[in-house]
Amino acid sequence: MSQRRPTMHDVARAAGVSPATVSRVVNNERYIREQTRAAVERAIAELGFQRNEAARSLRPGQTTDTVALIIEDVANPFWSAVTDGAEEVARRHQHMLVVASTRQSYDRERDLLRDLVLRRRVDGLLVVPTAHNQHELHAELSRWAPMVFIDRTPVGVPADAVVLDNLGGARGAVEHLLAQGHRRIAYVGGDPSVTTGARRLAGYKQALKRAGVGFDRSLVRLNVHTVADALATATGLLAESPAVDAVFADNNRMCVGVLQAVHEHPGGAGRVAVAGFDDIELAALLPEPVTLVTYDATAMGAHAAELLFARMNGADGPPRRSTHRTTRVTRGGRPA
């Protein structure tokens, strides 16, 4: 059962002062003894008290007509498409969509969520969670605003979620490489503790196992996060393991770096095949074909927003999980 949110009266009892004194400390008023201020601040920290800035001007039941979308990286085209879909639904429901990014930092995510919910009082949240144990954080905030997760789901947090068929999509792409005769297939990916990364890596392993190809840990490179990192990682991998004849990249940023590394590697272009999860802009112009796992990211964002507004409008029942299907396509060069 969720704990009750600490009140100003709770802080007053813990500090041995009156609620009025707590209010004066919270509002940073003058003429308060340092010893009293320290006692109140200590009680606030111990109880986890949060002053709700916006609630002072809101009547019970009043809304702010805003919802928030917390994504990972505003520069990634995938998140831009998700935002587009969510914003269109928010506008239809006469709400403004506020967008912020975590940059893969849990501390940043925590601060953003608490600010949006406890101070700015958004009516609902669409969240792409970072790779951390977030049960306590989301349990705390879900008491004040409904939330829907996109792309990944935190462990132990009961909430609606819209995700991709990460395992099936990755497995299909690697199976396509295997069907072309490739056997030394490397893997370049991000954080394996994120559910998307874990499922895509599992799909890669499953495809190899089904084809009777042994899993070689030396061909796997993880915790790669940027195009530059992927370029450096794939370049090193191809130099260390010249027998590699294909590479699977677990997202669009990784794939761009891998493609560049293969193009620059002596004899790489035309010999080392590349497959990746997510579509890539201008991939059709590539001289060599690339196999991509695609889907409708705009529809994902719209679907997540519809689930959120349903909860905001009183929909109950157990958490719902929606898995969007993926499609394998070949872009660039001549389709195999």
Backbone hydrogen bonds, N-H to C=O, Kabsch-Sander energy under -0.5 kcal/mol:
donor,donor_aa,acceptor,acceptor_aa,energy
11,V,7,T,-1.8
12,A,8,M,-2.2
13,R,9,H,-2.4
14,A,10,D,-2.2
15,A,11,V,-2.2
16,G,12,A,-1.3
17,V,12,A,-2.2
22,V,18,S,-1.8
23,S,19,P,-2.4
24,R,20,A,-2.0
25,V,21,T,-2.2
26,V,22,V,-2.8
27,N,23,S,-2.1
28,N,25,V,-1.7
29,E,24,R,-2.9
37,R,33,R,-2.7
38,A,34,E,-2.5
39,A,35,Q,-1.8
40,V,36,T,-2.3
41,E,37,R,-2.6
42,R,38,A,-2.2
43,A,39,A,-2.0
44,I,40,V,-2.4
45,A,41,E,-2.1
46,E,42,R,-2.4
47,L,43,A,-2.3
48,G,44,I,-1.4
49,F,44,I,-1.7
53,E,51,R,-1.0
54,A,119,R,-1.2
56,R,52,N,-0.7
56,R,53,E,-0.6
57,S,54,A,-1.8
58,L,55,A,-1.1
62,Q,59,R,-2.3
67,V,96,M,-2.6
68,A,124,G,-2.1
69,L,98,V,-3.1
70,I,126,L,-3.1
71,I,69,L,-0.7
71,I,100,A,-2.6
76,N,73,D,-1.2
79,W,76,N,-0.7
80,S,76,N,-1.6
81,A,77,P,-2.1
82,V,78,F,-1.9
83,T,79,W,-2.5
84,D,80,S,-2.1
85,G,81,A,-2.0
86,A,82,V,-2.3
87,E,83,T,-2.8
88,E,84,D,-1.8
89,V,85,G,-1.5
90,A,86,A,-2.3
91,R,87,E,-2.5
92,R,88,E,-1.7
93,H,89,V,-1.5
94,Q,91,R,-1.7
95,H,90,A,-2.9
96,M,65,D,-2.5
98,V,67,V,-2.9
98,V,96,M,-0.6
100,A,69,L,-2.2
102,T,71,I,-2.4
103,R,72,E,-1.4
105,S,102,T,-1.5
106,Y,104,Q,-0.6
109,E,105,S,-2.2
110,R,106,Y,-3.1
111,D,107,D,-2.3
112,L,108,R,-2.5
113,L,109,E,-2.7
114,R,110,R,-2.3
115,D,111,D,-2.2
116,L,112,L,-2.7
117,V,113,L,-2.5
118,L,114,R,-2.3
119,R,114,R,-0.8
119,R,115,D,-1.1
120,R,115,D,-2.6
122,V,116,L,-2.4
123,D,66,T,-3.1
124,G,66,T,-0.5
125,L,146,P,-2.2
126,L,68,A,-2.9
127,V,125,L,-0.5
127,V,148,V,-2.6
128,V,70,I,-2.3
132,H,130,T,-1.8
134,Q,132,H,-0.8
138,H,134,Q,-2.5
139,A,135,H,-2.2
140,E,136,E,-2.0
141,L,137,L,-2.1
142,S,138,H,-2.4
143,R,140,E,-0.7
144,W,141,L,-1.8
145,A,141,L,-1.5
148,V,125,L,-2.4
149,F,160,D,-2.8
150,I,127,V,-2.3
151,D,162,V,-3.1
152,R,150,I,-1.0
157,V,154,P,-1.2
159,A,157,V,-1.0
160,D,147,M,-0.6
161,A,320,R,-2.6
162,V,149,F,-2.3
163,V,322,S,-2.9
165,D,324,H,-1.7
166,N,164,L,-2.1
169,G,165,D,-2.4
170,A,166,N,-2.2
171,R,167,L,-2.6
172,G,168,G,-2.3
173,A,169,G,-1.8
174,V,170,A,-2.3
175,E,171,R,-2.6
176,H,172,G,-1.7
177,L,173,A,-1.6
178,L,174,V,-2.4
179,A,175,E,-2.4
180,Q,176,H,-1.1
181,G,178,L,-1.8
182,H,177,L,-1.9
185,I,183,R,-1.2
186,A,184,R,-0.6
186,A,246,A,-2.9
187,Y,219,L,-2.6
188,V,248,F,-2.6
189,G,221,R,-2.9
194,V,191,D,-1.3
198,A,194,V,-2.6
199,R,195,T,-2.3
200,R,196,T,-2.2
201,L,197,G,-2.3
202,A,198,A,-1.9
203,G,199,R,-2.0
204,Y,200,R,-2.0
205,K,201,L,-2.3
206,Q,202,A,-2.4
207,A,203,G,-2.1
208,L,204,Y,-1.8
209,K,205,K,-2.4
210,R,206,Q,-2.4
211,A,207,A,-1.4
212,G,209,K,-1.3
213,V,208,L,-2.8
214,G,212,G,-0.5
217,R,215,F,-0.7
219,L,216,D,-2.0
220,V,217,R,-1.7
221,R,187,Y,-2.9
223,N,190,G,-3.2
224,V,189,G,-2.2
230,A,226,T,-2.5
231,L,227,V,-2.5
232,A,228,A,-2.4
233,T,229,D,-2.9
234,A,230,A,-2.8
235,T,231,L,-2.3
236,G,232,A,-2.2
237,L,233,T,-2.4
238,L,234,A,-2.5
239,A,235,T,-1.6
240,E,236,G,-2.4
241,S,237,L,-2.4
244,V,241,S,-2.1
245,D,184,R,-1.9
246,A,184,R,-1.3
247,V,273,A,-2.1
248,F,186,A,-2.8
249,A,247,V,-0.5
249,A,275,A,-2.7
250,D,188,V,-2.3
255,C,251,N,-2.3
256,V,252,N,-2.0
257,G,253,R,-1.6
258,V,254,M,-2.4
259,L,255,C,-2.8
260,Q,256,V,-1.8
261,A,257,G,-2.1
262,V,258,V,-2.7
263,H,259,L,-2.3
264,E,260,Q,-2.1
265,H,261,A,-1.4
268,G,265,H,-2.8
269,A,262,V,-0.5
269,A,265,H,-0.6
271,R,268,G,-1.6
272,V,268,G,-3.1
273,A,245,D,-2.3
273,A,271,R,-0.7
274,V,289,P,-0.5
275,A,247,V,-2.4
276,G,291,T,-2.5
277,F,249,A,-2.0
278,D,293,V,-2.4
283,A,280,I,-1.6
285,L,282,L,-1.8
286,L,283,A,-1.7
290,V,331,R,-2.5
291,T,274,V,-2.0
292,L,329,V,-3.0
293,V,276,G,-2.3
294,T,292,L,-0.7
294,T,327,T,-3.5
297,A,295,Y,-1.0
300,M,296,D,-1.5
301,G,297,A,-2.1
302,A,298,T,-2.2
303,H,299,A,-2.7
304,A,300,M,-2.5
305,A,301,G,-2.0
306,E,302,A,-2.2
307,L,303,H,-2.1
308,L,304,A,-2.0
309,F,305,A,-2.5
310,A,306,E,-1.9
311,R,307,L,-1.9
312,M,308,L,-2.5
313,N,309,F,-1.6
314,G,311,R,-1.7
315,A,310,A,-2.6
322,S,161,A,-2.8
323,T,321,R,-0.5
324,H,163,V,-3.2
324,H,322,S,-0.6
327,T,294,T,-2.8
329,V,292,L,-2.7
329,V,327,T,-0.5
331,R,290,V,-2.5
333,G,286,L,-2.3
